[in-house]
Amino acid sequence: MALYWKGHAPAEMMKAGLIPYVWDINVQPLPHMTIFDRKKQVVSDSYIFKGVMQGAAEGMEDYLKIYPKP
């Protein structure tokens, strides 16, 4: 469910012309809503990261219809 929401929400936001963002609380160790380990400069939760990036990619086509590249 979490991966679906994290992928679906960004796609729908971009279709509506909005730019999605993720609030990363940077709490280690996992499990938390933390995507990046800023201390190590790595992705700490690839599951969430993949879902957000997949959703953004799915919504990009519709977003570019609203805001075409110059």
N, C-alpha and C positions, 0 to 999 in steps of 0.2 A: 504494500500500500504506500509506504513512504517513497519508494523509488518512483512509483507511478505519479504521485503528487509532485515530486520534485522535478519530474520530466514534463508532466502535463501543464503545470502552472506556468513555467517559463514560455512554453509554446503558445498557450492561450494569451498570455500577456503581450507577446510580440505580435500576434495576430491583431491585437487591439491597438498596436502602435506604441506600446509601453516597453521600457527597458527593464528586464528583471534583474534583481540583485539578491544576493544571499547574505544574511546576517550571520557572520561567523564569530562565535564567542571565544574561540581560541582557548579552550579548556582541555588540558591533557591530564591523565590518559583518557582514551575513549572508554565507554560510549558517551558521546555528547553530540550536539549539533555543530561539531567542529569539522571543517573541511581541510583547513591548512594548519600545519605545524610551523608557525612562524620562526621558532627557534632553529629548527632544522632546515627550514625553507623547502618543505616538501608537502605534497598532498597527503594528508593523514587519513582521509576517508574517501577512497576512490569510488565507493558505491554512490555516495551523495554527489560527488563531483561529476561522475559520469551521467547521472540522471539530469542534473542541471544543464550540462553541456548538450546532451541529446535533445532536451526540450527546446533549448535555444536554437539549435540547428533546425529542428522541425518548424519552428515559428519564423525563421529567417526569410523564407520565401514570401510569406504574407506581409512581413514587416517591410520588405523592400518594395512591395506594391504601394504601401502607404508613403514610405520615405525612400524613394529611389536614390541610388548613389549618384553623386554629381558628375 
